[in-house]
Amino acid sequence: MADKTETGRMDMLHGPLAKKIFLFALPIAASSMLQQLFNSADVAVVGRFAEEGALAAVGSNTALVNLLVNVFVGLSVGANVVISQAIGQRRTQDVSAVVHTSMLFSLLCGVIAMLLGVAVSRPILTWMDAPADILDRAVLYLRIYCLGLPFIIPYNFGAAILRSIGDTRRPMICLIASGVLNVCLNLVLVIGFHLGVAGVAIATVTANLFNVSAVLVILCRETGMIQLRPRELRIKMPVLIRILRIGAPAALQSAVFSISNICLQTAINSFGSSAVAGLTASASLEFFGFFIISAFSQAAVTFTGQNYGAGQYERCRKILQICLVESMAASLVLCGIFLLGRNVFLRIYTTDPVELEYGVMRMTVLMPLLFLVPSYDVTGSALRGMGRSLLPAVITVLGSVVFRLFWIWAVFPGWSTLASLLAVYPISWVLTGCMMVVYYFYIRQRMSRERPPEGNYGPEKRIE
């Protein structure tokens, strides 16, 4: 069987897996990395050419921005899984209902999130103890960024739809084009018009508008089962319920996970603007490792969704093994490169010696252990591909969120150092990974007792 179906999409149900998973994940990782490079250019421009404190103002919003985006990325996983399982079960007639329901739902969510985000920007940043000297600029950045949520959220759903059929190339092209636009606008607005953090935010919103427009054009021009027809945009409740059954736990996990990071950011803010700026620079590099892991997580959920729908359970086991090995190996290589050149890479963002010292501290603590993250992230994605979304979310909340909050409230007051805050990350990775792997093996054992013969299609009914 060829690697591609007759429609040019990737055939995930037949043939060797390792190469296909790598080819699926590579464009996702590359697009995320390129996007981060563009975002890093934003940070570098604002750090080098904007007024003093601008970098810290942007950095103080990192956890909040991740919260807003990750919630709806989590919801989009529901659309990906439902479409993938429908393809595996050969229920292609159901895919159109998922496409139109999810895209309209994402647009409505974007508008609601925009209104809420603009309204609560200052109270949230004040609650996070953003340093007084950057508070007004941080609020301005967040409010402008929230204006772009009606573009960001539909893009994530559109990209999830394309990935569910194995198309990761076109979302990558869209991100590259929007990233180039973002960098160009930053140079013009920050250096040319001296708009500072406002210029960075305006450039981001404009680039996101271009991004979602490109994805919508792609979906509208499709001739297959994922074609988007604007006149058919409507929410079908049975479809939405299925999407939310998978996506809501993932979104809740992301939300609570981000809230714990917000609490950590609040503690970091107590060390002052230099710590915020230095750790922001280090986190910008750290994100590259997370993007690799996330790419293989998306491969795990999509490949598992199709093969689980087709009743190919042994193939699902192989998918997880390959995704774990490839993601851990790739993250180790990348983090090793960053650690060896840490002084060079950090100077891309800042030349302040105090900020550099904080950045090096974070890198040396976290990057050598980042390979632990796939143990829960990739494994949890494989479970979601099998339709198990609630307990992976609960495990992540307990192992990462609850434990981190306990650390902040119980350990940090008695050990009020930056090293104690950074230590909570790898400890929570190990704890969450152990629980997730145990749950996965429990599900595997149960499936081996209850599953139908290999290759039989599941009993799910058609969704109307």
ZICOR-V150252 format. One record per residue. RES is the residue in one letter. PHI is phi in whole degrees, -180 to 180 (none if undefined). PSI is psi in degrees with one decimal (none if undefined). Layout:
<<RES:PHI:PSI> <RES:PHI:PSI>>
This chain:
<<M:none:133.9> <A:-71:163.4> <D:-72:-19.1> <K:-118:149.5> <T:-80:175.6> <E:-67:-19.3> <T:-89:2.5> <G:91:-1.6> <R:-87:160.3> <M:-72:132.2> <D:-88:105.4> <M:-91:-5.8> <L:-97:-10.3> <H:-139:154.4> <G:85:179.2> <P:-61:149.3> <L:-101:-37.5> <A:-57:-48.3> <K:-66:-40.9> <K:-66:-42.7> <I:-63:-43.1> <F:-63:-44.7> <L:-68:-29.6> <F:-71:-45.8> <A:-75:-30.9> <L:-58:-49.1> <P:-64:-33.5> <I:-66:-47.6> <A:-63:-43.7> <A:-64:-42.8> <S:-66:-40.6> <S:-66:-40.7> <M:-66:-42.5> <L:-63:-40.3> <Q:-63:-39.7> <Q:-67:-34.8> <L:-62:-40.8> <F:-65:-41.3> <N:-66:-36.7> <S:-64:-36.3> <A:-63:-38.1> <D:-57:-50.2> <V:-64:-41.5> <A:-64:-42.5> <V:-63:-46.8> <V:-70:-32.3> <G:-73:-33.2> <R:-93:-34.2> <F:-116:-13.6> <A:-90:177.6> <E:-70:164.1> <E:-61:135.3> <G:94:-9.4> <A:-66:-40.4> <L:-62:-43.4> <A:-65:-35.0> <A:-64:-41.5> <V:-70:-43.1> <G:-65:-31.0> <S:-69:-13.5> <N:-95:-2.9> <T:-57:-49.4> <A:-64:-38.5> <L:-68:-43.6> <V:-62:-42.3> <N:-61:-38.1> <L:-61:-48.5> <L:-62:-43.8> <V:-74:-45.5> <N:-67:-30.2> <V:-59:-45.3> <F:-85:-23.0> <V:-64:-40.7> <G:-61:-43.4> <L:-63:-37.5> <S:-66:-22.3> <V:-59:-34.6> <G:-60:-43.9> <A:-64:-41.6> <N:-59:-48.3> <V:-67:-44.0> <V:-62:-43.1> <I:-67:-43.8> <S:-61:-45.5> <Q:-66:-35.6> <A:-64:-38.4> <I:-65:-45.2> <G:-61:-33.4> <Q:-91:5.2> <R:61:33.6> <R:-103:56.5> <T:-64:-21.5> <Q:-68:-19.6> <D:-84:-15.7> <V:-64:-40.5> <S:-60:-39.8> <A:-63:-37.9> <V:-68:-42.4> <V:-60:-51.2> <H:-72:-36.5> <T:-66:-46.7> <S:-68:-36.6> <M:-70:-41.3> <L:-67:-40.9> <F:-61:-41.5> <S:-66:-37.5> <L:-65:-44.3> <L:-63:-42.0> <C:-62:-38.4> <G:-63:-41.9> <V:-67:-44.6> <I:-63:-44.7> <A:-64:-35.9> <M:-62:-48.7> <L:-63:-43.2> <L:-67:-42.5> <G:-62:-44.1> <V:-63:-38.1> <A:-71:-36.5> <V:-106:9.9> <S:-57:-52.9> <R:-67:-46.7> <P:-58:-39.8> <I:-69:-46.3> <L:-66:-33.2> <T:-67:-42.8> <W:-62:-33.1> <M:-77:0.3> <D:59:42.7> <A:-59:134.2> <P:-51:139.3> <A:-60:-32.0> <D:-73:-10.1> <I:-123:0.4> <L:-58:-49.7> <D:-62:-40.3> <R:-72:-34.2> <A:-65:-41.0> <V:-63:-43.7> <L:-60:-45.6> <Y:-60:-46.7> <L:-66:-40.5> <R:-64:-43.2> <I:-66:-41.3> <Y:-59:-41.6> <C:-63:-26.3> <L:-63:-20.0> <G:-93:0.3> <L:-62:-34.7> <P:-64:-11.9> <F:-98:-40.1> <I:-65:-45.2> <I:-69:-48.4> <P:-61:-32.3> <Y:-61:-44.9> <N:-62:-38.9> <F:-69:-41.4> <G:-63:-42.3> <A:-65:-37.7> <A:-64:-37.7> <I:-64:-45.8> <L:-64:-40.2> <R:-69:-26.7> <S:-65:-21.4> <I:-105:11.9> <G:90:8.3> <D:-94:98.5> <T:-108:-7.8> <R:-74:-47.5> <R:-68:-39.7> <P:-59:-34.4> <M:-65:-43.4> <I:-62:-40.8> <C:-62:-43.4> <L:-66:-39.1> <I:-62:-47.2> <A:-63:-44.0> <S:-69:-32.8> <G:-66:-42.2> <V:-61:-43.5> <L:-60:-41.6> <N:-61:-46.8> <V:-63:-44.5> <C:-61:-43.6> <L:-66:-35.8> <N:-61:-46.3> <L:-60:-41.3> <V:-71:-47.5> <L:-78:-35.0> <V:-87:-48.4> <I:-82:-43.9> <G:-76:-47.1> <F:-103:-0.7> <H:56:43.6> <L:-89:-7.4> <G:61:-134.7> <V:-64:-30.9> <A:-64:-38.5> <G:-65:-40.5> <V:-62:-43.5> <A:-67:-42.5> <I:-63:-41.7> <A:-62:-39.8> <T:-65:-45.2> <V:-62:-44.3> <T:-62:-43.1> <A:-64:-38.1> <N:-68:-34.5> <L:-62:-43.9> <F:-63:-41.5> <N:-60:-51.5> <V:-68:-33.6> <S:-62:-41.3> <A:-65:-42.5> <V:-66:-40.6> <L:-64:-38.8> <V:-63:-42.1> <I:-61:-47.1> <L:-66:-37.8> <C:-70:-28.6> <R:-89:-5.8> <E:-61:148.9> <T:-112:-3.7> <G:-98:-153.4> <M:-72:-18.3> <I:-98:13.3> <Q:-61:134.6> <L:-97:121.2> <R:-116:108.3> <P:-52:-35.0> <R:-68:-18.3> <E:-98:7.9> <L:-67:113.0> <R:-161:154.3> <I:-94:117.9> <K:-98:116.8> <M:-59:-42.6> <P:-59:-36.7> <V:-69:-46.9> <L:-61:-38.8> <I:-62:-42.2> <R:-65:-40.7> <I:-63:-46.2> <L:-70:-29.5> <R:-61:-34.3> <I:-91:-44.7> <G:-79:-33.9> <A:-62:-46.0> <P:-60:-39.0> <A:-66:-39.5> <A:-67:-42.3> <L:-62:-41.9> <Q:-59:-47.4> <S:-63:-39.8> <A:-64:-50.2> <V:-68:-37.2> <F:-60:-44.7> <S:-68:-34.3> <I:-63:-39.9> <S:-63:-37.8> <N:-68:-32.7> <I:-64:-41.4> <C:-63:-39.9> <L:-65:-38.9> <Q:-64:-36.6> <T:-61:-43.4> <A:-66:-39.3> <I:-64:-37.8> <N:-58:-27.0> <S:-67:-14.4> <F:-89:-2.6> <G:100:174.6> <S:-65:-35.1> <S:-65:-40.5> <A:-65:-43.0> <V:-60:-45.6> <A:-67:-45.2> <G:-64:-42.9> <L:-71:-30.5> <T:-64:-42.3> <A:-63:-44.0> <S:-65:-42.0> <A:-63:-32.6> <S:-62:-35.9> <L:-76:-38.9> <E:-59:-34.2> <F:-58:-30.3> <F:-61:-41.0> <G:-65:-41.2> <F:-64:-34.1> <F:-65:-39.1> <I:-61:-47.2> <I:-63:-42.7> <S:-63:-36.2> <A:-63:-43.7> <F:-73:-26.5> <S:-65:-41.2> <Q:-68:-34.5> <A:-64:-41.7> <A:-62:-44.3> <V:-70:-37.4> <T:-76:-49.4> <F:-63:-43.3> <T:-65:-39.9> <G:-58:-47.6> <Q:-67:-44.9> <N:-73:-33.3> <Y:-67:-40.3> <G:-62:-32.6> <A:-86:0.6> <G:75:19.5> <Q:-96:76.0> <Y:-74:-35.5> <E:-65:-35.8> <R:-65:-33.7> <C:-61:-40.7> <R:-62:-43.0> <K:-65:-36.6> <I:-59:-46.6> <L:-63:-44.9> <Q:-59:-46.0> <I:-66:-43.1> <C:-63:-39.3> <L:-65:-48.8> <V:-63:-47.4> <E:-68:-38.4> <S:-71:-41.8> <M:-65:-43.9> <A:-64:-45.7> <A:-65:-41.2> <S:-68:-36.2> <L:-64:-43.6> <V:-63:-48.1> <L:-65:-45.1> <C:-65:-33.8> <G:-62:-41.4> <I:-62:-45.3> <F:-64:-40.6> <L:-66:-41.3> <L:-64:-35.7> <G:-109:30.8> <R:-58:-39.4> <N:-69:-35.8> <V:-69:-46.8> <F:-66:-39.9> <L:-67:-30.7> <R:-71:-9.6> <I:-64:-32.7> <Y:-97:-36.2> <T:-155:151.5> <T:-115:1.7> <D:-68:125.0> <P:-63:-34.3> <V:-69:-44.1> <E:-64:-38.4> <L:-63:-38.5> <E:-63:-42.7> <Y:-64:-40.9> <G:-64:-42.9> <V:-63:-38.6> <M:-59:-47.0> <R:-65:-43.5> <M:-61:-45.2> <T:-70:-23.8> <V:-83:-43.8> <L:-97:-40.7> <M:-63:-37.8> <P:-64:-18.7> <L:-110:5.9> <L:-64:-23.1> <F:-65:-11.4> <L:-75:-22.4> <V:-60:-40.8> <P:-57:-23.9> <S:-58:-31.7> <Y:-108:-32.0> <D:-74:-50.6> <V:-69:-42.1> <T:-63:-42.2> <G:-63:-35.9> <S:-67:-39.3> <A:-62:-38.7> <L:-65:-38.2> <R:-66:-36.2> <G:-61:-25.4> <M:-91:6.7> <G:89:3.1> <R:-97:98.6> <S:-113:-29.7> <L:-69:-53.5> <L:-67:-37.8> <P:-57:-37.0> <A:-66:-43.2> <V:-63:-43.0> <I:-61:-44.6> <T:-64:-40.9> <V:-63:-44.0> <L:-68:-48.1> <G:-74:-34.9> <S:-103:-49.3> <V:-78:-60.0> <V:-60:-43.2> <F:-64:-42.1> <R:-66:-40.8> <L:-65:-41.0> <F:-59:-42.1> <W:-62:-44.8> <I:-64:-41.9> <W:-86:-26.5> <A:-108:-37.5> <V:-95:-46.6> <F:-59:-40.9> <P:-58:-31.7> <G:-92:-9.1> <W:-141:67.8> <S:-84:64.5> <T:-124:158.8> <L:-66:-33.3> <A:-61:-36.4> <S:-68:-33.4> <L:-69:-41.4> <L:-69:-31.5> <A:-65:-25.5> <V:-66:-26.2> <Y:-64:-60.1> <P:-64:-32.9> <I:-63:-42.8> <S:-69:-32.4> <W:-63:-44.5> <V:-65:-46.2> <L:-61:-48.1> <T:-67:-40.7> <G:-62:-42.5> <C:-62:-44.9> <M:-66:-39.6> <M:-68:-41.7> <V:-66:-40.3> <V:-61:-43.7> <Y:-65:-38.9> <Y:-61:-45.0> <F:-67:-30.3> <Y:-64:-44.8> <I:-65:-40.5> <R:-61:-42.3> <Q:-64:-41.5> <R:-66:-39.5> <M:-64:-37.7> <S:-65:-25.0> <R:-88:-30.1> <E:-109:-14.1> <R:-70:152.2> <P:-76:174.2> <P:-55:145.7> <E:-56:130.5> <G:95:-8.1> <N:-75:144.9> <Y:-86:146.6> <G:-64:167.5> <P:-89:6.5> <E:-64:143.9> <K:-87:160.2> <R:-66:140.5> <I:-96:132.8> <E:-109:none>>
